[in-house]
Structures are given as structure tokens and as C-alpha cells.
Amino acid sequence: MPPAPCTVIDVGGGPGVYSLWLARAGYEVHLVELAPDHVEQARAASSTQEDYSVASIQAGDTRELPQLDGSIDAVLLMGPLYHLTERSERLAALREAHRVLRPGGVIVAAAISRCASLMAGLTEGHIDDPEFVSILERDLHEGQHRNLPHNLSYFTTAFFHRPEELLDEVQDAGFGTVSILPVEGPGWLAKDFEERWANPSRRKQLLDLVRRTEKESSLLMVSPHLLAIAERS
């Protein structure tokens, strides 16, 4: 992210968790969200934070943003890419981000890893449920996640990326050099993660190991979530 103060659009920002955090850090943040209830929640949360309120909050679609060409320093897509299940829709969202960014502006886009259900199934015991196994098989085969039993533990309709698919989509939207990084890395697999995270020295050791491996492409899908980071040339 470019340093504050600069202009950020939080696309699909939900109830404003990222927007409020960035506003507190000194950024001029504009939130665009499709769901009306999330728009209202974000407005209510922002109104209580007078010293760091979000600059604007409006209903809108990530595939057709209201911002002008070249008017934004950074675009966050922290949810839309995995909620858009068709590649054409994801490209439309990424191209809109490219359009509104100034030259040198940064996009940070989140995706869910193709192996996220596998990791959850193994660590949480879901693989003993035949309904979950059928979901998992489709996830691994084509990345299309469908929760037909509507089990609240099994997420919602989504698309799960392979790292190379995410890279290709961001590049096809017009971005040049793209970094694909793991959000969690392998650190979350530590059996004593909560205790380790609570201890400053052990947390530092864990983070150092994650940083040393974050660009190792063979480990990317161990992380349930991925980030694509790129600049507009």
C-alpha cells in the first residue's frame, strides 16, 4: 500500500472492517458494497468514529465502479474475487480496478485457495461427512464451491483459485508484475498456534519462518487464502 494520506477504494468492503482500520491510519477511504445491509452497517459504524470516519460509503457493483478513471491510489478487493464464480466476472472486476487506479496505483486482491476445503476438512474433521466430501471433490476438480446441504460450517457459493489462475486473471486485466502471496502461510498448521501467537518471541519466530517461505510457489496452496498485489503501469 502507498503511505497515507492517499485515496483508497475498498470494493466489496462489507460492513467496513478494513475501511475503518485504514481511515484510522490516515487514509481517505471510499467503500463500495453490493449488499444493502452491509452498506447500512458500515455507515452506522463510521458515524460513531468522528475522528476517522470513512470518506464515502455507497452501494455499488465491483464490475461497474462509480469512481472516475485514474482517480484512486489503491484498490482493495478483499472479497469480490471469490464471490464471482465466473472468470469473465472476475476479469470485469479486475479491469474496473485497473481503470480507476492512477499510474503507479496498487491493487490488493484476496482469493481463496483451491485447497482451502481440503485443509479445513482435514483439520476440523469434515472429511467424515459424505456431503462434505462431495463438496470437496468438486472444489479440487474445478474450484467451484457449492454448499448444497447448506451447512453453516461449509461456507457459501464461491470460486477457489489455483495461484496460477489468480496470476493469469490479474495479468489479463492489464496489470504487469504481479506478486501472489499466502495470507496464512504454513504457520497456521502449528499444533500450539494460539499459545505460540500469544508469546511475542515465539510469534516472531513463527513470522520469520513464514516470511522465509512466502515466495515458495510450491507452498502457496497450503495457505487457505491468497493475496495478489500489483501496480498499474
N, C-alpha and C positions, 0 to 999 in steps of 0.2 A: 504494500500500500504506500502511496505517496504520503509524505508527512502532512499533518494538519497545520494550518487550515486549508482544506480543499473541498471540492464538491464530490459527494458520493451518492449514488443511487442504489438503494437496497431493493432489488427486484424480487418479488415474491417473499417479502420480508416478514410475513405473518403478523403476529401481534407486536413486533418491533423490538425483539430482544437485541439483535445486532445493531439496529438503528440507534436505540437509546445508549448503548455502550459506546458507539462511535461518536454520538453527539456529546457525551461526557468527555470524550478525548479531544474535543475541539473541532470535529469535522462538521461541515454543512451537509446534512443528510436528508435525502428525499426518499421516502418509502413508497413503493408501488406494490399493491397487493390485490389479488383477484377476489378473495373471499370477503364478503361484506362484514361478517362478524369479526374477522381479524382486523379489518380497517378500523372498526369502532374500538376494538380493544387497544390497538396501537394509539389511536387518538386519545383515549382515556389515560393511558399510561404516560404519554408525552405531556399531557396537560398538567400532570402533577409534578413535573420536573421543570420548573420555570427557568432554571439556570442553564439547562442543557436540553431544551425541547428539540424535537425533530423539526426541520425546516418546513417540510410539507409531507402530508400523508394523503394518498389518493387511491381510489380504485383504478385498476388498470391491468392489462394483459402483457405478460413478458414478451409476447410475439409482436406487440404493437405499442411501443412505449410513447408517452406524451412528450418526452424531452426532445429538444432540438438537436440537430446534427452537431457533433463536436462540442458539446456543452458540458461534459462531465469528465472528472479526473479519474474516477474509479467506479467500477460496476461490480456489485456483489450479486451472484446467482447462487444462493446457498440452499435452494430447494427446487427451483423450477425444472432443472435438467432431469431429475429422476421422476418427477411427476408427469413429464411429457413423454409418452411411451413411443411415439413415432419419431424416427430420425429427422424427418422434414420439419417437425415442430421444434425439435431441439435446435436445429440449424437456424430456424427463424428467430428463436430467442437469442442465440449467439450472434447472429447478424445484426439484430437490433442493438445489442450491447456494443458491437463494433461501430455501429452508426453513431451512437450518442457519445462515444468516447472521443476526447481530444487526442491528437497525435502524442504518443508517449503515455497515454492513459492506460490504466491497468484493469484487467478483468480477473476476478477470483470466482471460480465456479466449482460448486461441490457436486459430487456424484457418489452413488452407492456402488460398491464393488460387486462384481459378478459372483463372488464367493461369500457375500455377506450372510446369506441364509445358511450356507454350509457351516460357517463359523458359529452362528447363533444356534444352529441345530445341534452341533457337537458340544458346545459349552453349556447349553441350557436343557439338553435332553429332548429336544423336539423331534429328533430322528426316530424316536419310538412311536410317533404318531403317524399312521399311514397317510393321513390327509396332508400333513406337513411334508412328508417325503414326496408326494406328488407335486406339491408346490416347488420343492427344492429341485426336482428333476427338470422342470420347465425353466427355472431360474438358470441352472447350469447350462442347459442346452441352448437357450435363446435370449436369456436376460429379461424376459417378460414375466414379472411377478404378479400373480393373481391369487388373491386370498378368497377363494370360493366358499370355504366354510365360515368366513367372516369371524375368525378367531382374533380377538383383540391383540393377542401376542404375536400375530403373524403379519403385521404391517398392512399396508394398503396397496392398491394398484400402483405399479411403478415399473421403471426400467432400470436394470442393473448393468453398469458398464464394465467391459474389459478396459484396462488402461489404454491400449492402443486404439480402441474405439473412441474414447474420450479425446485423445490426442488428435485423431483424424477429424473429429467434428469441430474442434476449436480451430484447427488449421483451415478447414474448409469454409469456415465463417470469415476468413480473411486475416486471422492473426498469424504472425510469423513464428518466432521462437516461443515454444510452449513448454512449461515445466509441469509434469504430473507427479504429485507428491502424496504420500499417505497421511491421513489425518492422525490415526492412532498409531500406525506402525506396528511392530510386533510386541511392543511393551505391554499392551493390554492382556497378553497371554500369561503374564506373571501370576502365579497362583496366589501370591500375597500382595496383589496390586494395591488394594486400599491401604494397607499398612505401609507399604513402600512409598506410596504417593504422599502419605501424611508425614513422612520423615524427610526433612529438607535434604540431607546428604544422600539418602537412598533415592530420592526423587531426582536429584541432579545426576546420579549415576545412570538411572533409567533413561533420562532425556538425552544424555550424552550418547548412549548406545543407539537410541532411536535416530539421532542426528547422523550418526556414522553410517546408518543403513538406509536412510530415507531416499537415496537416489539409486538404490539397488533395485532394478526393474523386476527381478525375479521374486521379490518380496512384496510387491505392491498389493497384490490381491489378498495378502494376509490381513491387510487393513480393511475393515468394513466400509470405510469412507475414503474418498479420494478428493484431491483438490487440483484443478487446472488453473495455472497462473500464467498470464501472458500480457504483453504490451501491444497496443495498437501502434503500428509504424507510421 
